[in-house]
Structures are given as structure tokens and as C-alpha cells.
Amino acid sequence: MGGFYYGGALALAVGYCLGSIPFGLVLTKLSGAGDLRSIGSGNIGATNVLRTGRKGLAAATLILDALKATLAVVVAWWAFGPPTAIAAAAGAILGHMYPVWLRFKGGKGVATYLGGLIGLAWPAAIVFVIVWLVVAALTRYSSAAALAATLASPIAMAAIGEGGAAIVFAALSALIWFKHSANIMRLLQGSESKIGQKT
């Protein structure tokens, strides 16, 4: 039992370190697009990168932010055992949201959340993507799509028998909703920025 907790703690730490890499910020600075934190919403995620007009950078940010959680799951699975993979995914998502390098002011964790799903339960990841795409197409709001997708994903995980992971991801979904508090208010007020809109 002690070994399990030790492995879980290491997996959480590895996940956090990988998750805390701010790819959006790094890519925009390297490309000469400036400091992402001074653009649009100030967020370090792909949606805000898109507001720079650099679609390629936004796509790269999305992929890298997702893959860092998937990689964390794979590394934990291989190094510490399958039961620790959930801790690694959670660590990656928390690392993206609260990176130590940026004084714990990170992104909202949506892409990294998807990457965790890909590593742990790919059918739930498919549900996430479908829900996100449908809501985004209907509303043009990335935030609304993210909220709907993170609501549906733990339900999908529970439906395929991933009860333990579903509980953890339900808690992470609640945290993502909390990080979207300002977006929710803007959605209710009708003032939320739409996908691709520069602010």
C-alpha cells in the first residue's frame, strides 16, 4: 500500500511538471507574437492564441497542451503502474491551470483535460470531442463548448466502467467550471467573445 501511495505521489508530480509547461506562451513568444498574457483574455491556452490570428500556433498549442497530459499518463503507467495513471492526468491538468513558473496563473485546463481522457479512456475523449464540436458549431462559443464537454465526459467515463476516473474527472470538471466563472457571466450577459474573434 505504501508503494502505491509513493508511486501515485510521483505520478502526480510528473504530471504536474509536464502540465505546467506553458506551450501557448512559449510558442507565441518564439514566433514574435508577443506575450500571450497581454493579448485578448490573457489566458495561455489555444483559444487565446487564436485571437492573435495565428491559426497554426493555436492548433499547435491545442495539440501540445493535450499531449502533455497523455504523455503524463503513459509515463506513469509505465513507470509506476496503471493505478497511478489517474493521478498523473490530474497532475497534468492542475499543472496547466496552476503552473509554478507563472506564479500559479495558468490556463483553464480544457485541452489538457482532453489529453488526460485520451490517455485514460479514449471513448470518453470521443464523447468530449463530439460534444465540444456540436456546441461550438451551434453557439460559436469556445467556453460554452468546453463547459458542455467537461460536463459530459465524467458521465461517459462512468458509463464505460471507469468509476474511479469518473469521480476524479468530475472534480476536475468542477474546477474547470470555476475557472470559467467570468466566461459564464459573460455568456449570461451575451458579451462573451466568439471563436476566432479578436479582443
N, C-alpha and C positions, 0 to 999 in steps of 0.2 A: 504493500500500500504506500509506504514511504517513497519507493521508487517511482510509483505512478504520479504522486504529487510533485516530486522533483522533476520528472520528465514534463509534466504539464506546465510547471513554472518556467522551465527552459523554453518550451514551445511558445508560451505566451510572450516571453522576452524576445525570441527570434522573430515572431510575428510582428511585435511592436517595432522592432528595429527596421524590418523590411517595410512595414506600413508607413513609417514616419518619413520615408524618402519623398520629398515634395516634387514629383515629376513635373507637374504643371508649372511650378515656379522655376525649376531648373531649365526646362525646355524654352520657356518664353524669354528668359534672360539670355540663354545661349543664342537664340535666334535674333536677338536685338529688339524684341517686342517690349522690353522694359520689365518693371517689377509688376507681376500679376496682381499683387495685393493693392496696387493703386489704380487698377482698372475695373470698371463695372462694379460688381458686388464686392470685390476684394477677396473673393474666395479663390482657393488654389486648385479647384477642380476643373474638369473638362468643359463644363457649361460656361464658366467664366473665360476660359481660354478661347472658346468660340467667339466671345464678344470682341476679341482682338481682330477678328476677321481671318484668322489663320485656321482654316478648317483642318489642314493636315496636322498642325500642332494639337488641335483639340482631339482629333482621333488618336494620335499617339499618346496623349495624356490619359485618355479613357482606357486604352489598352494596357498601358503600363500600370495605372492605378489599380486596375482589376488584377493583372497578373502578379502583382506583388503579394496579394492575398493567396492566390492559387499556389504560388511558389512556397509561401509560408506553410500551407497545408501539406504540400508534397515533402518538404524538408522535415517537418515534424513527424509525419507518417513514417518516413524512412529512418530518421534518427532516434525518435523517442517512442514510437509505437502508434498504431492507429487511434487509440483513445485520446491522444493528445492533439489530434488534428483540429478539433473544435476550438481548443484554447489558442492554437496558432492563428486560426481565422479571426477569432475575436481580437487577438493582439494586433493583427494587421489593421483591422478596421479602427480600433482605438488609436493606433499609431498614426493613421492618416488623419483622424479627427483631432488628435491632441499631440502633435509632434514636438518633441523636446527641443528640436533645432529651431523651431519658430515660436518659442515661448508658449507652446501648447495651443497655438491658434492655427488650426489646420482646416481641412475641408469638411464636407458633410458626410463623407463616407459611402456614397451610393455606389460608385464604380468598384470600390474595394469590397463592399458588401457582396456585389455580384461575383467578384473573383473568389470570395470565400465560398459562395454557393457552388461555383463551378468545381472547386476542389472537393467539396464535401458531398454535394447532392446535385448532380447535373440536371435531373428532371426539374428540380425546384428552380434552377437557374434558367431553364427554358420558360417556365411559368413567369419568372421575373421579367425576362426579355419581352415576352408576348404582351404582358400587362403594360409594361412601360411603353412599348411601341403603340399599342392601341390608344392609351390615354394621351400620349404625346400627339398622335395624329389627330385626335378629336379636339384637344384643347390648345395645343401648341405651347403648353407649359411644362418645362422640364421638372419643375418642383412637384406639380400635381402627379406627373407620371412616376416620379421617384416615390412619393408617398403611397400611391396605389400599389406599386410593385413591392415595396417593403412590407406592406400590409398582407399581400397575398402570399409572399414567399414562405413565412413560417407555417402557414396553413398547408401549403404544398408539401413542405418537409414532413409535417405530421402525417399527412395523407399517405406518404410513401414509407412510413415506418421509422423516420428519423426523429423520434420524440425528443431525445436529449438535445440534439442540434436545434430542433424547432424552438425549444424553450430559450436557448441562448440567443438565437436569432430574433426571437420575439422581443427580448430585452434590448438587443442592438437596434431593432426597428424603432422601438420607443425612443431610444437615444437619437436616432436619425430624425424622427419627428420633432423632437425637442430642438435639434439643431436647425430645423426648418421653421421654427416658430415665426420668424419675421416673414418668411415666404407665405405661410398660412394666412397671416394677417393681410398681406398684400393680395393674395388670392381672393379673400373675402371682400376686400375693398375694390377689386378689379384693377389694381395698379401693378400687378406682377409683370415682369418682363417676359416676353415670349422667346422661344428658342430662336437663336440667331440674331436677336435684337441687340444692338449696341446701346450701352447705357453710359 
